[in-house]
Amino acid sequence: MTQKDENTYMDTHFVAQEDDEAPFSELQDSPPRRKFRLTFSGWVGATVVTFWLLVAIFGPWLAPYGENDLPFPDDYSEFQHPKAGAPLGTDFSDRDILSRLMYGASRTIGISIAATLLAYFVGVILGVGAAVAGPKTDMVLSRINDAFLSLPTIMLGLVVVAAVGSSIPILIVTAGLVYATVVYRLARALGVEIMVMDFVEAAKLRGENTWWLVVREIWPNAAMPLISDFGLRLIYVILFVSSLSFLGLGVQPPRADWGSMVRENLGAFQSYEGSLFPVVAPAVAIATLTIGINLIVDDISAFAGGKLSGRI
């Protein structure tokens, strides 16, 4: 191109000027990632959950009495009101409510966390596996999962526990497998949604294997919804385990957990002079823990785009 032609081209076309101070290597390829921050309600939830986790971990060592000790052996009376030596009063057997609440926290929270982890281990592996394995495997696993989903969770738990007996390992396995069906559905939906995206197709064309797709493509994009659902699932498992204990098929006496504490002390409502703390205290513990977890989950779900409810 001659100088005259170049001048004519410059007059009739817009040409961006080069800027030596801003090389292309310094330009952003994509918008910066948002940092996750808890809102005020999220901080309230985190404070409550942290408190109960500390009670669950250190409660048995910090409890003023043993799990089944009597704080007032010379003054036996059921459902005593709070007083010095028993700040939350005593239960139907004159045992210290505060001590049993702290022991019960370790069992209720420990069983629930272990069962939720088991549910995610089974559900995520099978759900993502169904999404990447092919239509035949997907159909078989999904139909089996749908069959278990059609059964009410409490009824299924009652049948299993009544058939094989009640113990802490049985409670963990039962709750974990019952809720693995819901985790499977979410993990499969996320896997199927991600597998049809362009970046996954590009990875397939590059010759990446299935394991690479799962670890490098599916998991990073599915992590936040799964973390959000983990909190929700933990709430359901806490209520599930507490319900079984309330019905007499969970943690067995004399060991304490929050659901069995409510069941054992229902007579407090019929005692006109007794304290209601034996029933109210474990019920409030269950309520505050589940509400606290839900406040954290709300913040995580909002950060993830608010699409979690549409997937589960």
Backbone hydrogen bonds, N-H to C=O, Kabsch-Sander energy under -0.5 kcal/mol:
donor,donor_aa,acceptor,acceptor_aa,energy
6,E,2,T,-2.3
7,N,3,Q,-2.3
8,T,4,K,-2.3
9,Y,5,D,-2.4
10,M,6,E,-2.2
11,D,7,N,-1.8
12,T,8,T,-1.4
13,H,9,Y,-1.4
15,V,13,H,-0.5
20,D,18,E,-0.6
22,A,19,D,-1.2
26,E,23,P,-1.8
27,L,24,F,-1.2
43,W,39,T,-2.4
44,V,40,F,-2.1
45,G,41,S,-2.4
46,A,42,G,-2.6
47,T,43,W,-2.3
48,V,44,V,-2.2
49,V,45,G,-2.7
50,T,46,A,-2.5
51,F,47,T,-2.1
52,W,48,V,-2.1
53,L,49,V,-2.3
54,L,50,T,-2.4
55,V,51,F,-2.1
56,A,52,W,-2.5
57,I,53,L,-2.0
58,F,54,L,-2.9
59,G,55,V,-2.2
61,W,58,F,-0.9
62,L,58,F,-1.7
63,A,59,G,-2.0
69,D,66,G,-0.9
75,D,72,F,-1.5
79,F,91,D,-1.9
80,Q,77,S,-0.6
83,K,86,A,-1.9
86,A,83,K,-2.5
89,G,86,A,-1.9
90,T,80,Q,-1.5
91,D,95,R,-1.8
94,D,91,D,-2.0
96,D,69,D,-0.9
97,I,89,G,-2.2
100,R,96,D,-1.9
101,L,97,I,-2.5
102,M,98,L,-1.9
103,Y,99,S,-2.3
104,G,100,R,-2.8
105,A,101,L,-1.5
106,S,102,M,-1.0
107,R,103,Y,-1.1
108,T,104,G,-3.0
109,I,105,A,-2.4
110,G,105,A,-0.5
110,G,106,S,-1.3
111,I,107,R,-2.7
112,S,108,T,-1.8
113,I,109,I,-2.6
114,A,110,G,-2.3
115,A,111,I,-2.4
116,T,112,S,-2.3
117,L,113,I,-2.5
118,L,114,A,-2.1
119,A,115,A,-2.5
120,Y,116,T,-2.2
121,F,117,L,-2.4
122,V,118,L,-2.4
123,G,119,A,-2.8
124,V,120,Y,-2.3
125,I,121,F,-1.2
126,L,122,V,-2.2
127,G,123,G,-2.6
128,V,124,V,-2.6
129,G,125,I,-1.9
130,A,126,L,-2.3
131,A,127,G,-1.6
132,V,128,V,-1.6
133,A,129,G,-1.7
134,G,130,A,-0.8
138,D,134,G,-2.2
139,M,135,P,-2.4
140,V,136,K,-2.2
141,L,137,T,-2.5
142,S,138,D,-2.3
143,R,139,M,-2.2
144,I,140,V,-2.0
145,N,141,L,-2.4
146,D,142,S,-2.4
147,A,143,R,-1.7
148,F,144,I,-1.6
149,L,145,N,-2.3
150,S,146,D,-1.4
151,L,148,F,-1.3
156,L,152,P,-2.6
157,G,153,T,-2.6
158,L,154,I,-2.7
159,V,155,M,-2.4
160,V,156,L,-2.3
161,V,157,G,-2.6
162,A,158,L,-2.5
163,A,159,V,-1.7
164,V,160,V,-2.5
165,G,161,V,-1.9
167,S,165,G,-0.5
171,L,167,S,-2.6
172,I,168,I,-2.3
173,V,169,P,-2.5
174,T,170,I,-2.7
175,A,171,L,-2.5
176,G,172,I,-2.4
177,L,173,V,-2.6
178,V,174,T,-2.3
179,Y,175,A,-2.1
180,A,176,G,-0.9
181,T,177,L,-0.7
181,T,178,V,-0.6
183,V,179,Y,-1.8
184,Y,180,A,-2.6
185,R,181,T,-1.6
186,L,182,V,-1.9
187,A,183,V,-2.9
188,R,184,Y,-2.8
189,A,185,R,-2.0
190,L,186,L,-2.5
191,G,187,A,-2.5
192,V,188,R,-2.9
193,E,189,A,-2.0
194,I,190,L,-2.3
195,M,191,G,-2.3
196,V,192,V,-0.8
197,M,194,I,-1.7
200,V,197,M,-0.6
201,E,197,M,-1.9
202,A,198,D,-2.6
203,A,199,F,-1.6
204,K,200,V,-2.3
205,L,201,E,-2.1
206,R,202,A,-1.5
207,G,204,K,-1.3
208,E,203,A,-2.2
213,L,209,N,-1.9
214,V,210,T,-2.4
215,V,211,W,-2.5
216,R,212,W,-2.8
217,E,213,L,-1.5
218,I,213,L,-2.7
219,W,214,V,-2.7
221,N,217,E,-0.9
222,A,218,I,-1.7
223,A,219,W,-1.5
226,L,222,A,-1.9
227,I,223,A,-2.6
228,S,224,M,-2.3
229,D,225,P,-2.4
230,F,226,L,-1.9
231,G,227,I,-1.3
232,L,228,S,-1.5
233,R,229,D,-3.3
234,L,230,F,-2.3
235,I,231,G,-1.8
236,Y,232,L,-2.0
237,V,233,R,-2.4
238,I,234,L,-2.4
239,L,235,I,-2.2
240,F,236,Y,-2.3
241,V,237,V,-3.1
242,S,238,I,-2.4
243,S,239,L,-2.2
244,L,240,F,-2.2
245,S,241,V,-2.2
246,F,242,S,-2.4
247,L,243,S,-1.9
248,G,245,S,-1.2
249,L,244,L,-2.8
250,G,244,L,-0.8
255,R,252,Q,-1.3
261,M,257,D,-2.1
262,V,258,W,-1.6
263,R,259,G,-1.8
264,E,260,S,-2.7
265,N,261,M,-1.3
266,L,263,R,-1.2
268,A,265,N,-2.1
269,F,266,L,-1.6
270,Q,267,G,-1.2
271,S,267,G,-0.6
271,S,268,A,-0.6
272,Y,270,Q,-0.9
275,S,79,F,-1.9
279,V,276,L,-1.3
280,V,276,L,-2.7
281,A,277,F,-2.5
283,A,279,V,-1.4
284,V,280,V,-2.9
285,A,281,A,-2.0
286,I,282,P,-2.2
287,A,283,A,-2.3
288,T,284,V,-3.0
289,L,285,A,-2.1
290,T,286,I,-2.3
291,I,287,A,-2.5
292,G,288,T,-2.4
293,I,289,L,-2.3
294,N,290,T,-2.1
295,L,291,I,-2.0
296,I,292,G,-1.6
297,V,293,I,-2.4
298,D,294,N,-2.2
299,D,295,L,-1.3
300,I,296,I,-2.1
301,S,297,V,-3.0
302,A,298,D,-2.2
303,F,299,D,-2.1
304,A,300,I,-1.9
305,G,302,A,-1.1
306,G,301,S,-2.8
310,G,307,K,-0.6
311,R,307,K,-0.5
311,R,308,L,-1.8
312,I,308,L,-1.1
